[in-house]
Amino acid sequence: DDLDKRFTEIFSLVWQLFTELKDKTRFLWERKVKLEEDISNLTAVRGELVDQNQKLEEQAAAFEKQLKDRLDESNRLQEREKKRRSDLRKSKGMVVKKDDVAVRSRIAKMGGSQAEIFAVC
């Protein structure tokens, strides 16, 4: 009788341990499956982000080239405008040379007005 009681206690403990082990194993298995799904989802998202990043880098490079081209064009237009103004001044005799400065200062010393100074030059 004592042996049966002892056997029942041991069997009960073993069964309890087995049940706990089974529950923990099931929990760990479900957790493993969930983590694998999460890893798969994160890998897919990472791939999408890499693709988006590549597209953004390409767009940035194209935009940078476009800005550089516009800056180059602006510089060319400024140089062309400078040259046009210079040519216009030359054609109207408005280019100030060293001799012109001397003439202006002589007229100014003689009491000539600004209009007269610029008209001479």
BADOGU-948692 format. One record per residue (C-alpha): residue number from 1; residue in one letter; chain; x negated, y negated, z. Coordinates in steps of 0.001 Angstrom, whole numbers. Each point is the difference from the previous one (the first is absolute). Example, Ala and Ser with C-alpha at 12.3 -4.5 7.8 and 13.67 -1.06 7.14 Angstrom:
// residues 2
<rec n="1" res="a" chain="A" xx="-12300" yy="4500" zz="7800"/>
<rec n="2" res="s" chain="A" xx="-1370" yy="-3440" zz="-660"/>
***
This chain:
// residues 121
<rec n="1" res="d" chain="A" xx="0" yy="0" zz="0"/>
<rec n="2" res="d" chain="A" xx="-2809" yy="-2359" zz="844"/>
<rec n="3" res="l" chain="A" xx="-1758" yy="995" zz="-3188"/>
<rec n="4" res="d" chain="A" xx="3121" yy="-758" zz="-2069"/>
<rec n="5" res="k" chain="A" xx="304" yy="-3366" zz="1643"/>
<rec n="6" res="r" chain="A" xx="-3680" yy="-773" zz="-680"/>
<rec n="7" res="f" chain="A" xx="353" yy="1182" zz="-3615"/>
<rec n="8" res="t" chain="A" xx="3062" yy="-2213" zz="-468"/>
<rec n="9" res="e" chain="A" xx="-1861" yy="-3036" zz="1385"/>
<rec n="10" res="i" chain="A" xx="-3001" yy="622" zz="-2273"/>
<rec n="11" res="f" chain="A" xx="2239" yy="629" zz="-2995"/>
<rec n="12" res="s" chain="A" xx="1934" yy="-3170" zz="778"/>
<rec n="13" res="l" chain="A" xx="-3248" yy="-2027" zz="175"/>
<rec n="14" res="v" chain="A" xx="-1311" yy="1520" zz="-3231"/>
<rec n="15" res="w" chain="A" xx="3323" yy="-689" zz="-1719"/>
<rec n="16" res="q" chain="A" xx="-54" yy="-3608" zz="1255"/>
<rec n="17" res="l" chain="A" xx="-3577" yy="-473" zz="-1255"/>
<rec n="18" res="f" chain="A" xx="918" yy="1563" zz="-3331"/>
<rec n="19" res="t" chain="A" xx="3014" yy="-2307" zz="-344"/>
<rec n="20" res="e" chain="A" xx="-2079" yy="-3072" zz="862"/>
<rec n="21" res="l" chain="A" xx="-2711" yy="1068" zz="-2426"/>
<rec n="22" res="k" chain="A" xx="2600" yy="573" zz="-2734"/>
<rec n="23" res="d" chain="A" xx="1545" yy="-3445" zz="629"/>
<rec n="24" res="k" chain="A" xx="-3380" yy="-1732" zz="-16"/>
<rec n="25" res="t" chain="A" xx="-1013" yy="1864" zz="-3151"/>
<rec n="26" res="r" chain="A" xx="3219" yy="-1062" zz="-1725"/>
<rec n="27" res="f" chain="A" xx="-564" yy="-3610" zz="1127"/>
<rec n="28" res="l" chain="A" xx="-3591" yy="37" zz="-1246"/>
<rec n="29" res="w" chain="A" xx="1048" yy="1580" zz="-3309"/>
<rec n="30" res="e" chain="A" xx="2693" yy="-2636" zz="-541"/>
<rec n="31" res="r" chain="A" xx="-2507" yy="-2711" zz="915"/>
<rec n="32" res="k" chain="A" xx="-2510" yy="1447" zz="-2482"/>
<rec n="33" res="v" chain="A" xx="2604" yy="24" zz="-2789"/>
<rec n="34" res="k" chain="A" xx="986" yy="-3599" zz="842"/>
<rec n="35" res="l" chain="A" xx="-3641" yy="-1118" zz="-41"/>
<rec n="36" res="e" chain="A" xx="-569" yy="1686" zz="-3359"/>
<rec n="37" res="e" chain="A" xx="3039" yy="-1856" zz="-1403"/>
<rec n="38" res="d" chain="A" xx="-1302" yy="-3276" zz="1442"/>
<rec n="39" res="i" chain="A" xx="-3422" yy="617" zz="-1523"/>
<rec n="40" res="s" chain="A" xx="1592" yy="741" zz="-3363"/>
<rec n="41" res="n" chain="A" xx="2105" yy="-3177" zz="169"/>
<rec n="42" res="l" chain="A" xx="-2975" yy="-2107" zz="1077"/>
<rec n="43" res="t" chain="A" xx="-2095" yy="1433" zz="-2819"/>
<rec n="44" res="a" chain="A" xx="2700" yy="-950" zz="-2497"/>
<rec n="45" res="v" chain="A" xx="284" yy="-3507" zz="1466"/>
<rec n="46" res="r" chain="A" xx="-3788" yy="-354" zz="-71"/>
<rec n="47" res="g" chain="A" xx="-1" yy="944" zz="-3678"/>
<rec n="48" res="e" chain="A" xx="2648" yy="-2620" zz="-724"/>
<rec n="49" res="l" chain="A" xx="-1966" yy="-2628" zz="1935"/>
<rec n="50" res="v" chain="A" xx="-3171" yy="854" zz="-1902"/>
<rec n="51" res="d" chain="A" xx="1903" yy="-406" zz="-3281"/>
<rec n="52" res="q" chain="A" xx="1499" yy="-3312" zz="1125"/>
<rec n="53" res="n" chain="A" xx="-3399" yy="-1215" zz="1167"/>
<rec n="54" res="q" chain="A" xx="-1515" yy="869" zz="-3381"/>
<rec n="55" res="k" chain="A" xx="2769" yy="-1898" zz="-1798"/>
<rec n="56" res="l" chain="A" xx="-475" yy="-3020" zz="2287"/>
<rec n="57" res="e" chain="A" xx="-3752" yy="23" zz="-611"/>
<rec n="58" res="e" chain="A" xx="622" yy="99" zz="-3751"/>
<rec n="59" res="q" chain="A" xx="2494" yy="-2864" zz="276"/>
<rec n="60" res="a" chain="A" xx="-2446" yy="-2010" zz="2125"/>
<rec n="61" res="a" chain="A" xx="-2779" yy="552" zz="-2542"/>
<rec n="62" res="a" chain="A" xx="2297" yy="-1057" zz="-2848"/>
<rec n="63" res="f" chain="A" xx="1117" yy="-3064" zz="1962"/>
<rec n="64" res="e" chain="A" xx="-3601" yy="-890" zz="807"/>
<rec n="65" res="k" chain="A" xx="-926" yy="284" zz="-3688"/>
<rec n="66" res="q" chain="A" xx="3006" yy="-2126" zz="-945"/>
<rec n="67" res="l" chain="A" xx="-1045" yy="-2675" zz="2522"/>
<rec n="68" res="k" chain="A" xx="-3579" yy="76" zz="-1286"/>
<rec n="69" res="d" chain="A" xx="1222" yy="-326" zz="-3582"/>
<rec n="70" res="r" chain="A" xx="2215" yy="-2939" zz="981"/>
<rec n="71" res="l" chain="A" xx="-2871" yy="-1654" zz="1859"/>
<rec n="72" res="d" chain="A" xx="-2276" yy="484" zz="-3017"/>
<rec n="73" res="e" chain="A" xx="2683" yy="-1454" zz="-2281"/>
<rec n="74" res="s" chain="A" xx="501" yy="-2937" zz="2373"/>
<rec n="75" res="n" chain="A" xx="-3753" yy="-642" zz="25"/>
<rec n="76" res="r" chain="A" xx="-94" yy="167" zz="-3807"/>
<rec n="77" res="l" chain="A" xx="2899" yy="-2463" zz="-210"/>
<rec n="78" res="q" chain="A" xx="-1691" yy="-2368" zz="2454"/>
<rec n="79" res="e" chain="A" xx="-3232" yy="106" zz="-1990"/>
<rec n="80" res="r" chain="A" xx="1927" yy="-576" zz="-3230"/>
<rec n="81" res="e" chain="A" xx="1814" yy="-2956" zz="1598"/>
<rec n="82" res="k" chain="A" xx="-3291" yy="-1434" zz="1287"/>
<rec n="83" res="k" chain="A" xx="-1501" yy="301" zz="-3454"/>
<rec n="84" res="r" chain="A" xx="3079" yy="-1568" zz="-1603"/>
<rec n="85" res="r" chain="A" xx="-135" yy="-2962" zz="2391"/>
<rec n="86" res="s" chain="A" xx="-3711" yy="-372" zz="-529"/>
<rec n="87" res="d" chain="A" xx="467" yy="79" zz="-3779"/>
<rec n="88" res="l" chain="A" xx="2821" yy="-2530" zz="326"/>
<rec n="89" res="r" chain="A" xx="-2169" yy="-2352" zz="2060"/>
<rec n="90" res="k" chain="A" xx="-2824" yy="389" zz="-2490"/>
<rec n="91" res="s" chain="A" xx="2319" yy="-730" zz="-2927"/>
<rec n="92" res="k" chain="A" xx="1270" yy="-3166" zz="1727"/>
<rec n="93" res="g" chain="A" xx="-3496" yy="-1068" zz="989"/>
<rec n="94" res="m" chain="A" xx="761" yy="380" zz="3692"/>
<rec n="95" res="v" chain="A" xx="-2983" yy="2145" zz="891"/>
<rec n="96" res="v" chain="A" xx="-2056" yy="-1738" zz="2612"/>
<rec n="97" res="k" chain="A" xx="-3659" yy="202" zz="-819"/>
<rec n="98" res="k" chain="A" xx="-2881" yy="-1439" zz="1993"/>
<rec n="99" res="d" chain="A" xx="-77" yy="-3029" zz="-2307"/>
<rec n="100" res="d" chain="A" xx="3743" yy="-542" zz="546"/>
<rec n="101" res="v" chain="A" xx="-545" yy="-114" zz="3765"/>
<rec n="102" res="a" chain="A" xx="-2668" yy="-2632" zz="-482"/>
<rec n="103" res="v" chain="A" xx="2338" yy="-2029" zz="-2254"/>
<rec n="104" res="r" chain="A" xx="2800" yy="220" zz="2555"/>
<rec n="105" res="s" chain="A" xx="-2193" yy="-1150" zz="2841"/>
<rec n="106" res="r" chain="A" xx="-1284" yy="-2967" zz="-2102"/>
<rec n="107" res="i" chain="A" xx="3571" yy="-1034" zz="-832"/>
<rec n="108" res="a" chain="A" xx="981" yy="356" zz="3651"/>
<rec n="109" res="k" chain="A" xx="-2949" yy="-2181" zz="1060"/>
<rec n="110" res="m" chain="A" xx="1092" yy="-2614" zz="-2521"/>
<rec n="111" res="g" chain="A" xx="3454" yy="-51" zz="1622"/>
<rec n="112" res="g" chain="A" xx="1941" yy="2155" zz="-2476"/>
<rec n="113" res="s" chain="A" xx="3255" yy="1610" zz="1053"/>
<rec n="114" res="q" chain="A" xx="542" yy="3755" zz="288"/>
<rec n="115" res="a" chain="A" xx="2049" yy="-39" zz="-3193"/>
<rec n="116" res="e" chain="A" xx="-2827" yy="-1710" zz="-1882"/>
<rec n="117" res="i" chain="A" xx="-2542" yy="2459" zz="1366"/>
<rec n="118" res="f" chain="A" xx="2040" yy="3001" zz="-1106"/>
<rec n="119" res="a" chain="A" xx="900" yy="-1596" zz="-3328"/>
<rec n="120" res="v" chain="A" xx="-3668" yy="-355" zz="-851"/>
<rec n="121" res="c" chain="A" xx="-719" yy="3547" zz="928"/>
***
